[in-house]
Amino acid sequence: DTARKQWNYKKEKKYHFIDPLLYRLVAKWTETKETTREAIIEATVASHVYRWAQAYGGQIGFYNNGKFEVDIIVKSGNELIPIEVKCSEKIDSQDWNGLYKMGKGIMLSKSEFGFEKERYLKMPIAAFLALLEIPALIPVKYV
């Protein structure tokens, strides 16, 4: 619920495997088509952001209203930080809709740096992951 800045646990959930090998094993076991490269990259980013959030007392989720989605939303205190992951060279205007709805955010792309409308940071996925400061050991919190 973006208006109240709270998670709605009754809505749909998004699961990511930590290891890309698990995607292939589950696809083979369930006799379904293997996932795309883009989905594996999104899962990798989500995994790293989750570990960062756990280390610094944050939480992660995602947003989907049926028209558009935001891949990752980090909640730190009362602040929401939306992150959209696009693996293509060119980012279309429609790719920004989720971030526009949130009023701010980070667009992760294959190779572009810059700002969109002076409110939205655009940077390469590799640079974003390199800048995340994740401790080697993160205590596990069971809910």
DSSP file with accessible surface (Angstrom, degrees, kcal/mol):
  #  RESIDUE AA STRUCTURE BP1 BP2  ACC     N-H-->O    O-->H-N    N-H-->O    O-->H-N    TCO  KAPPA ALPHA  PHI   PSI    X-CA   Y-CA   Z-CA
    1    1 A D     >>       0   0   70      0, 0.0     5,-1.7     0, 0.0     4,-0.9   0.000 360.0 360.0 360.0 100.0    0.0    0.0    0.0
    2    2 A T  T  45 +     0   0   41      1,-0.2    78,-0.1     2,-0.2     5,-0.0   0.791 360.0  59.1 -69.9 -26.7    2.0    2.9   -1.3
    3    3 A A  T  45S+     0   0   89      1,-0.2    -1,-0.2     3,-0.1     0, 0.0   0.918 118.1  30.0 -67.8 -42.8   -0.3    5.6    0.3
    4    4 A R  T  45S-     0   0  156      2,-0.2    -1,-0.2    -3,-0.1    -2,-0.2   0.455 104.4-128.5 -93.8  -2.7    0.2    4.2    3.8
    5    5 A K  T  <5 +     0   0   69     -4,-0.9     2,-0.3     1,-0.2    -3,-0.2   0.916  67.2 124.2  53.6  47.1    3.8    3.0    3.1
    6    6 A Q      < -     0   0   97     -5,-1.7     2,-0.2    72,-0.0    -1,-0.2  -0.962  65.5-107.8-133.0 153.1    2.9   -0.4    4.5
    7    7 A W        -     0   0   53     -2,-0.3     2,-0.7    -3,-0.1     3,-0.1  -0.562  19.9-146.4 -78.1 142.9    3.1   -3.9    3.1
    8    8 A N    >   -     0   0   71     -2,-0.2     3,-1.2     1,-0.1    -1,-0.0  -0.894  14.0-173.6-109.2 100.1   -0.1   -5.7    2.2
    9    9 A Y  T 3  S+     0   0  156     -2,-0.7    -1,-0.1     1,-0.2    -2,-0.0   0.593  76.6  65.4 -73.9 -11.3    0.6   -9.3    2.9
   10   10 A K  T 3  S+     0   0  198     -3,-0.1    -1,-0.2     2,-0.0     3,-0.1   0.649  87.6  84.9 -85.5 -14.4   -2.7  -10.5    1.5
   11   11 A K  S <  S-     0   0  128     -3,-1.2     0, 0.0     1,-0.2     0, 0.0  -0.221  96.5 -63.6 -80.0 177.1   -1.9   -9.5   -2.1
   12   12 A E        -     0   0  123     52,-0.1     2,-0.3     1,-0.1    -1,-0.2  -0.119  52.2-140.2 -61.2 155.8    0.1  -11.5   -4.6
   13   13 A K        -     0   0  110     -3,-0.1     2,-0.5    48,-0.1    -1,-0.1  -0.839   2.8-143.8-119.4 156.5    3.7  -12.4   -3.9
   14   14 A K        -     0   0   60     -2,-0.3     2,-0.4     2,-0.0     0, 0.0  -0.986  16.6-163.7-122.5 125.4    6.8  -12.5   -6.0
   15   15 A Y        -     0   0  188     -2,-0.5     2,-0.4     2,-0.0    28,-0.1  -0.900   4.5-171.0-113.1 139.8    9.4  -15.2   -5.4
   16   16 A H        -     0   0   62     -2,-0.4     2,-0.3    27,-0.1    24,-0.0  -0.991  20.2-131.8-126.4 137.4   13.0  -15.2   -6.7
   17   17 A F        -     0   0   82     -2,-0.4    30,-0.1     1,-0.1     6,-0.1  -0.646  12.3-141.8 -80.5 145.4   15.5  -18.0   -6.5
   18   18 A I  S    S+     0   0  134     -2,-0.3    -1,-0.1     1,-0.1    29,-0.1   0.890  86.9  50.0 -74.5 -37.6   18.9  -17.0   -5.2
   19   19 A D  S >> S-     0   0   80      1,-0.1     3,-1.3    -3,-0.0     4,-0.8  -0.873  73.9-143.2-108.4 127.6   20.8  -19.3   -7.5
   20   20 A P  H 3> S+     0   0   42      0, 0.0     4,-1.5     0, 0.0     3,-0.4   0.803 100.6  67.5 -57.8 -26.8   20.1  -19.3  -11.3
   21   21 A L  H 3> S+     0   0   90      1,-0.2     4,-2.5     2,-0.2     5,-0.2   0.884  93.0  59.2 -60.9 -35.3   20.8  -23.1  -11.3
   22   22 A L  H <> S+     0   0   73     -3,-1.3     4,-2.6     1,-0.2     5,-0.3   0.865  99.9  56.4 -62.6 -35.8   17.6  -23.5   -9.2
   23   23 A Y  H  X S+     0   0   34     -4,-0.8     4,-2.3    -3,-0.4    -1,-0.2   0.943 110.1  44.9 -58.3 -46.8   15.6  -21.9  -12.0
   24   24 A R  H  X S+     0   0  117     -4,-1.5     4,-2.3     2,-0.2    -2,-0.2   0.904 113.5  49.4 -66.5 -41.4   16.8  -24.5  -14.4
   25   25 A L  H  X S+     0   0   93     -4,-2.5     4,-2.8     2,-0.2    -2,-0.2   0.929 112.8  46.2 -64.0 -44.6   16.3  -27.4  -12.0
   26   26 A V  H  X S+     0   0   51     -4,-2.6     4,-2.8     2,-0.2     6,-0.2   0.913 112.4  51.1 -65.9 -40.0   12.7  -26.3  -11.2
   27   27 A A  H  X>S+     0   0    7     -4,-2.3     5,-2.2    -5,-0.3     4,-0.6   0.922 113.8  44.5 -62.7 -41.8   11.9  -25.8  -14.9
   28   28 A K  H ><5S+     0   0  170     -4,-2.3     3,-0.6     3,-0.2    -2,-0.2   0.929 115.0  48.1 -68.2 -42.5   13.3  -29.2  -15.7
   29   29 A W  H 3<5S+     0   0  214     -4,-2.8    -2,-0.2     1,-0.2    -1,-0.2   0.894 118.6  39.1 -66.8 -39.0   11.5  -30.9  -12.8
   30   30 A T  H 3<5S-     0   0   67     -4,-2.8    -1,-0.2    -5,-0.2    -2,-0.2   0.453 107.4-126.0 -91.4   0.5    8.1  -29.2  -13.6
   31   31 A E  T <<5 +     0   0  178     -4,-0.6     2,-0.3    -3,-0.6    -3,-0.2   0.896  64.6 134.0  55.5  44.3    8.6  -29.6  -17.3
   32   32 A T      < -     0   0   85     -5,-2.2    -1,-0.2    -6,-0.2     2,-0.1  -0.733  64.8 -80.0-114.2 170.3    8.1  -25.9  -18.0
   33   33 A K        -     0   0  180     -2,-0.3    -1,-0.1     1,-0.1    -3,-0.0  -0.399  52.6-103.7 -71.8 145.0   10.0  -23.5  -20.2
   34   34 A E        -     0   0  110      1,-0.1    -1,-0.1    -2,-0.1   -10,-0.1  -0.327  42.1-102.1 -65.6 151.4   13.2  -22.2  -18.7
   35   35 A T        -     0   0   52      1,-0.1    -1,-0.1   -12,-0.1     2,-0.1  -0.210  39.6 -98.7 -72.3 165.1   13.1  -18.6  -17.4
   36   36 A T     >  -     0   0   70      1,-0.1     4,-1.7     4,-0.0     5,-0.1  -0.372  23.9-114.7 -83.4 163.0   14.5  -15.7  -19.3
   37   37 A R  H  > S+     0   0  139      1,-0.2     4,-2.3     2,-0.2     5,-0.2   0.881 117.2  57.0 -60.5 -39.1   17.9  -14.0  -18.8
   38   38 A E  H  > S+     0   0   97      1,-0.2     4,-2.5     2,-0.2    -1,-0.2   0.891 104.7  50.6 -62.8 -40.6   16.0  -10.9  -17.8
   39   39 A A  H  > S+     0   0   26      2,-0.2     4,-2.3     1,-0.2    -1,-0.2   0.887 110.0  50.2 -66.1 -37.4   14.2  -12.7  -15.0
   40   40 A I  H  X S+     0   0   27     -4,-1.7     4,-2.2     2,-0.2    -2,-0.2   0.915 111.2  48.5 -68.0 -39.5   17.5  -14.2  -13.7
   41   41 A I  H  X S+     0   0   37     -4,-2.3     4,-2.5     2,-0.2    -2,-0.2   0.930 111.2  50.1 -66.4 -42.4   19.1  -10.7  -13.6
   42   42 A E  H  X S+     0   0   30     -4,-2.5     4,-2.8     1,-0.2    -2,-0.2   0.919 111.0  49.9 -60.4 -41.4   16.0   -9.2  -11.8
   43   43 A A  H  X S+     0   0    1     -4,-2.3     4,-2.5     2,-0.2    -1,-0.2   0.891 109.0  52.1 -64.5 -38.2   16.3  -12.1   -9.3
   44   44 A T  H  X S+     0   0   44     -4,-2.2     4,-2.2     2,-0.2    -2,-0.2   0.939 111.9  45.5 -63.9 -45.3   20.0  -11.4   -8.8
   45   45 A V  H  X S+     0   0    0     -4,-2.5     4,-2.8     1,-0.2     5,-0.3   0.940 113.1  50.4 -63.0 -46.2   19.3   -7.7   -8.1
   46   46 A A  H  X S+     0   0    6     -4,-2.8     4,-2.6     1,-0.2    -2,-0.2   0.902 109.9  51.3 -60.0 -40.1   16.4   -8.5   -5.8
   47   47 A S  H  X S+     0   0   18     -4,-2.5     4,-2.3     2,-0.2    -1,-0.2   0.926 112.1  45.3 -63.3 -44.6   18.6  -11.0   -3.9
   48   48 A H  H  X S+     0   0   54     -4,-2.2     4,-2.3     2,-0.2    -2,-0.2   0.916 113.9  48.7 -66.9 -41.8   21.4   -8.4   -3.4
   49   49 A V  H  X S+     0   0    2     -4,-2.8     4,-2.9     2,-0.2    -2,-0.2   0.900 110.1  52.9 -65.3 -38.0   19.0   -5.7   -2.4
   50   50 A Y  H  X S+     0   0  108     -4,-2.6     4,-2.7    -5,-0.3    -2,-0.2   0.937 109.7  47.7 -61.3 -46.1   17.3   -8.1    0.1
   51   51 A R  H  X S+     0   0   95     -4,-2.3     4,-1.9     2,-0.2    -1,-0.2   0.904 112.9  49.0 -63.0 -39.7   20.7   -8.9    1.7
   52   52 A W  H  X S+     0   0   62     -4,-2.3     4,-1.5     2,-0.2    -2,-0.2   0.938 111.9  48.5 -63.2 -45.9   21.5   -5.2    1.9
   53   53 A A  H  <>S+     0   0    0     -4,-2.9     5,-3.3     1,-0.2     4,-0.4   0.900 110.2  51.5 -63.1 -40.9   18.1   -4.4    3.4
   54   54 A Q  H ><5S+     0   0   30     -4,-2.7     3,-0.7     1,-0.2    -1,-0.2   0.890 109.0  51.3 -62.4 -38.8   18.5   -7.2    6.0
   55   55 A A  H 3<5S+     0   0   32     -4,-1.9    -1,-0.2     1,-0.2    -2,-0.2   0.825 118.5  36.2 -69.0 -29.2   21.9   -5.9    7.0
   56   56 A Y  T 3<5S-     0   0  103     -4,-1.5    -1,-0.2    -3,-0.2    -2,-0.2   0.138 118.2 -98.4-116.4  20.0   20.6   -2.4    7.6
   57   57 A G  T < 5S+     0   0   54     -3,-0.7    20,-0.4    -4,-0.4    -3,-0.2   0.701  80.0 125.2  79.0  22.5   17.1   -3.0    9.0
   58   58 A G      < -     0   0    7     -5,-3.3     2,-0.3    -6,-0.2    18,-0.2  -0.405  46.2-141.4-103.9-179.2   15.1   -2.5    5.9
   59   59 A Q  E     -A   75   0A  78     16,-2.0    16,-3.1    -2,-0.1     2,-0.3  -0.941   9.3-144.8-135.3 159.6   12.5   -4.7    4.0
   60   60 A I  E     +A   74   0A  48     -2,-0.3     2,-0.2    14,-0.2    14,-0.2  -0.940  27.1 143.2-128.1 155.3   11.8   -5.3    0.3
   61   61 A G  E     -A   73   0A  22     12,-2.0    12,-2.8    -2,-0.3     2,-0.3  -0.814  34.3-117.9-157.3-162.2    8.6   -5.9   -1.7
   62   62 A F  E     -     0   0A  44     10,-0.3     2,-0.4    -2,-0.2     9,-0.2  -0.936  14.3-129.9-147.6 168.9    7.2   -5.0   -5.1
   63   63 A Y  E     +A   70   0A  40      7,-1.9     7,-2.4    -2,-0.3     2,-0.3  -0.986  25.9 163.5-128.3 133.8    4.3   -3.0   -6.5
   64   64 A N  E     +A   69   0A  56     -2,-0.4     5,-0.2     5,-0.2   -52,-0.1  -0.910  11.3 171.8-149.2 120.1    1.8   -4.1   -9.1
   65   65 A N        -     0   0   63      3,-1.9     4,-0.1    -2,-0.3    -1,-0.1   0.233  63.2 -98.8-110.1  12.1   -1.6   -2.5   -9.7
   66   66 A G  S    S+     0   0   71      2,-0.4     3,-0.1     1,-0.1    -2,-0.0   0.031 118.4  61.3  96.3 -28.1   -2.5   -4.4  -12.9
   67   67 A K  S    S-     0   0  186      1,-0.4     2,-0.3    31,-0.0    31,-0.1   0.779 118.9 -10.6 -97.4 -37.6   -1.3   -1.7  -15.3
   68   68 A F        -     0   0   48     29,-0.1    -3,-1.9    30,-0.1    -2,-0.4  -0.960  62.2-147.7-154.1 167.5    2.3   -1.5  -14.3
   69   69 A E  E     -A   64   0A  60     -2,-0.3     2,-0.5    -5,-0.2    29,-0.3  -0.945  13.6-137.1-139.1 161.4    4.7   -2.7  -11.7
   70   70 A V  E     -A   63   0A   0     -7,-2.4    -7,-1.9    -2,-0.3    14,-0.2  -0.994  20.5-145.2-116.2 125.0    7.8   -1.7   -9.8
   71   71 A D  E    S+     0   0A   7     -2,-0.5     2,-0.4     1,-0.2    13,-0.2   0.877  78.2  12.4 -61.2 -44.1   10.2   -4.7   -9.6
   72   72 A I  E     - B   0  83A   2     11,-2.2    11,-3.3   -10,-0.1     2,-0.5  -0.999  58.1-171.8-139.5 133.4   11.7   -3.9   -6.1
   73   73 A I  E     -AB  61  82A   5    -12,-2.8   -12,-2.0    -2,-0.4     2,-0.5  -0.993  12.7-156.0-124.4 123.6   10.6   -1.5   -3.4
   74   74 A V  E     -AB  60  81A   4      7,-2.5     7,-2.7    -2,-0.5     2,-0.6  -0.856   3.1-159.1 -98.2 128.7   12.9   -1.0   -0.4
   75   75 A K  E     +AB  59  80A  40    -16,-3.1   -16,-2.0    -2,-0.5     2,-0.5  -0.948  15.9 171.6-108.9 116.2   11.3    0.2    2.8
   76   76 A S  E >   - B   0  79A  50      3,-2.4     3,-2.0    -2,-0.6     2,-0.4  -0.963  68.2 -44.8-125.9 110.1   13.8    1.8    5.2
   77   77 A G  T 3  S-     0   0   65     -2,-0.5   -20,-0.0   -20,-0.4     0, 0.0  -0.527 123.4 -27.9  66.1-121.7   12.1    3.4    8.1
   78   78 A N  T 3  S+     0   0  114     -2,-0.4     2,-0.4    -3,-0.1    -1,-0.3   0.214 118.1 103.6-107.5  15.1    9.2    5.4    6.6
   79   79 A E  E <   -B   76   0A  88     -3,-2.0    -3,-2.4     2,-0.0     2,-0.5  -0.815  55.3-155.9-103.6 134.3   10.9    5.8    3.3
   80   80 A L  E     -B   75   0A  15     -2,-0.4    -5,-0.2    -5,-0.2    -2,-0.0  -0.941   5.8-169.3-107.9 130.4   10.1    3.8    0.1
   81   81 A I  E     -B   74   0A  54     -7,-2.7    -7,-2.5    -2,-0.5     2,-0.3  -0.933  11.1-153.9-120.3 105.1   12.8    3.5   -2.6
   82   82 A P  E     -B   73   0A   0      0, 0.0    24,-2.3     0, 0.0     2,-0.4  -0.596   9.8-169.8 -80.9 140.5   11.4    2.0   -5.9
   83   83 A I  E     -Bc  72 106A   4    -11,-3.3   -11,-2.2    -2,-0.3     2,-0.4  -0.996   4.3-166.0-132.1 126.3   13.9    0.2   -8.2
   84   84 A E  E     - c   0 107A   6     22,-2.8    24,-3.5    -2,-0.4     2,-0.5  -0.933   9.0-151.9-112.5 134.6   13.0   -0.9  -11.7
   85   85 A V  E     + c   0 108A   8     -2,-0.4     2,-0.4    22,-0.2    24,-0.2  -0.934  18.7 170.6-112.5 119.1   15.3   -3.4  -13.5
   86   86 A K        -     0   0   53     22,-3.1    39,-0.2    -2,-0.5    24,-0.1  -0.996  16.1-168.3-127.7 127.0   15.5   -3.3  -17.3
   87   87 A C        +     0   0   11     -2,-0.4     2,-0.1    22,-0.2    22,-0.1   0.386  55.6 100.6 -96.4   4.0   18.1   -5.4  -19.1
   88   88 A S  S    S-     0   0   54      2,-0.1    22,-1.2     1,-0.1    23,-0.3  -0.463  76.3-124.2 -90.7 162.7   17.8   -3.9  -22.6
   89   89 A E  S    S+     0   0  108     21,-0.1     2,-0.5    -2,-0.1    22,-0.2   0.878  98.5  49.2 -67.6 -39.6   20.0   -1.3  -24.2
   90   90 A K  S    S-     0   0  146     20,-0.0     2,-0.6    19,-0.0    -2,-0.1  -0.882  72.7-151.3-109.8 132.9   17.1    1.1  -24.8
   91   91 A I        -     0   0   18     -2,-0.5     2,-0.1    -4,-0.1    18,-0.0  -0.894  17.2-143.9-103.2 121.3   14.6    2.1  -22.1
   92   92 A D    >   -     0   0   72     -2,-0.6     3,-0.9     1,-0.1     4,-0.5  -0.394  24.5-110.8 -79.4 163.1   11.1    2.9  -23.5
   93   93 A S  G >  S+     0   0   94      1,-0.3     3,-1.1     2,-0.2     4,-0.3   0.844 117.8  60.0 -63.8 -30.2    8.9    5.6  -22.0
   94   94 A Q  G >  S+     0   0  134      1,-0.2     3,-1.3     2,-0.2     4,-0.3   0.796  91.9  67.7 -68.0 -26.6    6.5    2.9  -20.8
   95   95 A D  G <  S+     0   0   32     -3,-0.9     4,-0.3     1,-0.3     3,-0.3   0.727  96.5  55.4 -65.5 -20.7    9.3    1.4  -18.7
   96   96 A W  G <> S+     0   0    6     -3,-1.1     4,-2.8    -4,-0.5     3,-0.3   0.564  79.0  95.2 -87.4 -10.6    9.2    4.5  -16.5
   97   97 A N  H <> S+     0   0   72     -3,-1.3     4,-2.2    -4,-0.3    -1,-0.2   0.861  83.0  50.1 -54.7 -42.7    5.5    4.4  -15.6
   98   98 A G  H  > S+     0   0    2     -4,-0.3     4,-1.5   -29,-0.3    -1,-0.2   0.924 113.9  44.8 -62.7 -42.7    6.0    2.5  -12.3
   99   99 A L  H  >>S+     0   0    0     -4,-0.3     4,-1.4    -3,-0.3     5,-0.9   0.889 110.5  54.8 -69.6 -36.8    8.6    5.0  -11.1
  100  100 A Y  H  <5S+     0   0   61     -4,-2.8     3,-0.3     1,-0.2    -1,-0.2   0.906 106.3  52.5 -61.1 -39.9    6.5    7.9  -12.3
  101  101 A K  H  <5S+     0   0  111     -4,-2.2    -1,-0.2    -5,-0.2    -2,-0.2   0.886 111.0  46.7 -62.0 -37.4    3.6    6.6  -10.2
  102  102 A M  H  <5S-     0   0   35     -4,-1.5    -1,-0.2     2,-0.2    -2,-0.2   0.677 106.5-129.6 -79.9 -18.9    5.9    6.4   -7.1
  103  103 A G  T  <5S+     0   0   19     -4,-1.4     2,-0.3    -3,-0.3    -3,-0.2   0.421  79.2  25.2  86.4  -2.7    7.3    9.9   -7.8
  104  104 A K      < +     0   0   62     -5,-0.9     2,-0.3     2,-0.0    -2,-0.2  -0.959  68.6 122.5-169.9 176.5   10.9    8.9   -7.5
  105  105 A G  E     - d   0 120A  10     14,-0.7    16,-1.7    -2,-0.3     2,-0.4  -0.861  49.5 -78.1 146.6-178.9   13.2    5.9   -8.0
  106  106 A I  E     -cd  83 121A  30    -24,-2.3   -22,-2.8    -2,-0.3     2,-0.6  -0.980  26.3-157.1-123.5 126.9   16.1    4.2   -9.6
  107  107 A M  E     -cd  84 122A   0     14,-3.4    16,-2.3    -2,-0.4     2,-0.5  -0.926  10.7-156.6-103.3 118.3   16.1    2.6  -13.1
  108  108 A L  E     +cd  85 123A   0    -24,-3.5   -22,-3.1    -2,-0.6     2,-0.2  -0.864  21.6 171.4 -96.7 126.4   18.7    0.0  -13.5
  109  109 A S  E     - d   0 124A   0     14,-2.3    16,-2.3    -2,-0.5    17,-0.2  -0.658  46.0 -98.3-124.7-178.3   19.7   -0.6  -17.2
  110  110 A K  S    S-     0   0   98    -22,-1.2    16,-0.3    14,-0.2   -21,-0.1   0.920 105.1 -21.2 -71.1 -42.3   22.2   -2.5  -19.1
  111  111 A S  S    S+     0   0   65    -23,-0.3     2,-0.3   -22,-0.2    -1,-0.1   0.430  97.0 117.4-150.2   2.8   24.6    0.4  -19.7
  112  112 A E        -     0   0   56     11,-0.2     2,-0.3   -23,-0.1    -3,-0.3  -0.628  33.9-171.3 -91.3 138.2   23.0    3.9  -19.3
  113  113 A F        +     0   0  143     -2,-0.3     2,-0.3    10,-0.2    10,-0.2  -0.905  39.8  72.1-112.7 149.6   23.9    6.5  -16.7
  114  114 A G  E     -E  122   0A  27      8,-1.8     8,-3.1    -2,-0.3     2,-0.4  -0.932  69.5 -73.4 147.8-166.9   22.0    9.7  -16.1
  115  115 A F  E     -E  121   0A 144     -2,-0.3     2,-0.5     6,-0.2     6,-0.2  -0.958  24.4-147.0-128.2 149.1   18.8   11.3  -14.8
  116  116 A E  E >> S-E  120   0A  52      4,-2.4     3,-1.8    -2,-0.4     4,-1.8  -0.975  86.4 -16.4-115.9 122.9   15.3   11.2  -16.1
  117  117 A K  T 34 S-     0   0  139     -2,-0.5    -1,-0.1     1,-0.3     0, 0.0   0.788 110.7 -82.9  52.9  27.3   13.2   14.4  -15.4
  118  118 A E  T 34 S+     0   0  182      2,-0.2    -1,-0.3     1,-0.2     3,-0.1   0.545 127.3  72.3  59.1   9.4   15.8   15.3  -12.7
  119  119 A R  T <4 S+     0   0  157     -3,-1.8   -14,-0.7     1,-0.2     2,-0.5   0.523  82.6  67.0-122.4 -16.7   14.1   13.0  -10.2
  120  120 A Y  E  <  -dE 105 116A  14     -4,-1.8    -4,-2.4   -16,-0.2     2,-0.3  -0.954  69.9-142.9-120.0 120.7   14.9    9.5  -11.4
  121  121 A L  E     -dE 106 115A  57    -16,-1.7   -14,-3.4    -2,-0.5     2,-0.5  -0.610  13.0-164.6 -81.3 136.0   18.4    8.0  -11.3
  122  122 A K  E     +dE 107 114A  28     -8,-3.1    -8,-1.8    -2,-0.3   -14,-0.2  -0.990  22.0 151.3-121.4 126.1   19.3    5.8  -14.2
  123  123 A M  E     -d  108   0A  13    -16,-2.3   -14,-2.3    -2,-0.5   -10,-0.2  -0.991  47.3 -86.9-151.6 157.9   22.4    3.6  -13.9
  124  124 A P  E  >  -d  109   0A  15      0, 0.0     4,-2.2     0, 0.0   -14,-0.2  -0.348  34.2-125.6 -65.4 146.7   23.9    0.2  -15.1
  125  125 A I  H  > S+     0   0   20    -16,-2.3     4,-2.6     1,-0.2     5,-0.2   0.911 110.0  53.7 -57.8 -45.3   22.9   -2.9  -13.1
  126  126 A A  H  > S+     0   0   75    -16,-0.3     4,-2.1   -17,-0.2    -1,-0.2   0.899 108.9  48.2 -60.8 -41.3   26.6   -3.8  -12.6
  127  127 A A  H  > S+     0   0   26      2,-0.2     4,-1.6     1,-0.2    -1,-0.2   0.917 111.1  51.0 -66.5 -41.4   27.4   -0.3  -11.1
  128  128 A F  H  X S+     0   0   20     -4,-2.2     4,-0.9     1,-0.2     3,-0.3   0.945 111.8  46.3 -60.6 -47.4   24.4   -0.5   -8.8
  129  129 A L  H >< S+     0   0   40     -4,-2.6     3,-0.5     1,-0.2    -1,-0.2   0.880 110.3  54.2 -65.1 -35.6   25.4   -3.9   -7.4
  130  130 A A  H 3< S+     0   0   84     -4,-2.1    -1,-0.2    -5,-0.2    -2,-0.2   0.822 107.2  51.8 -67.3 -29.3   29.0   -2.8   -7.0
  131  131 A L  H 3< S+     0   0  129     -4,-1.6     2,-0.4    -3,-0.3    -1,-0.2   0.652  83.6 103.2 -83.4 -16.3   27.9    0.1   -4.9
  132  132 A L    <<  -     0   0   30     -4,-0.9     2,-1.0    -3,-0.5   -83,-0.0  -0.544  66.5-145.2 -68.6 125.8   25.8   -1.9   -2.5
  133  133 A E        +     0   0  141     -2,-0.4    -1,-0.1   -81,-0.0    -2,-0.1  -0.797  27.7 172.6 -95.8  99.0   27.7   -2.3    0.7
  134  134 A I        -     0   0   36     -2,-1.0   -82,-0.1   -79,-0.0     4,-0.1  -0.933  29.0-127.9-111.7 121.7   26.7   -5.8    1.9
  135  135 A P        -     0   0   49      0, 0.0     3,-0.1     0, 0.0   -80,-0.1  -0.264  19.4-121.2 -63.4 154.2   28.5   -7.3    4.9
  136  136 A A  S    S+     0   0  104      1,-0.2     2,-0.5     2,-0.0    -2,-0.0   0.878 101.3  40.5 -64.7 -38.1   30.0  -10.8    4.5
  137  137 A L        -     0   0  155    -82,-0.0    -1,-0.2     2,-0.0     0, 0.0  -0.958  68.3-176.5-117.1 126.4   27.9  -12.2    7.3
  138  138 A I        -     0   0   41     -2,-0.5     2,-0.1    -3,-0.1   -83,-0.1  -0.982  27.7-124.6-121.7 121.4   24.2  -11.2    7.8
  139  139 A P        -     0   0   96      0, 0.0     2,-0.4     0, 0.0    -2,-0.0  -0.420  28.2-122.6 -64.8 138.2   22.3  -12.5   10.7
  140  140 A V        -     0   0  100     -2,-0.1     2,-0.6     2,-0.0     0, 0.0  -0.691  20.8-156.7 -84.9 131.9   19.1  -14.3    9.6
  141  141 A K        -     0   0  113     -2,-0.4     2,-0.4     2,-0.0   -87,-0.0  -0.943   5.2-155.0-110.6 118.5   15.9  -13.0   11.1
  142  142 A Y              0   0  204     -2,-0.6    -2,-0.0     1,-0.0     0, 0.0  -0.782 360.0 360.0 -94.8 133.7   13.0  -15.4   11.2
  143  143 A V              0   0  196     -2,-0.4    -1,-0.0     0, 0.0    -2,-0.0  -0.677 360.0 360.0 -92.8 360.0    9.5  -13.9   11.2
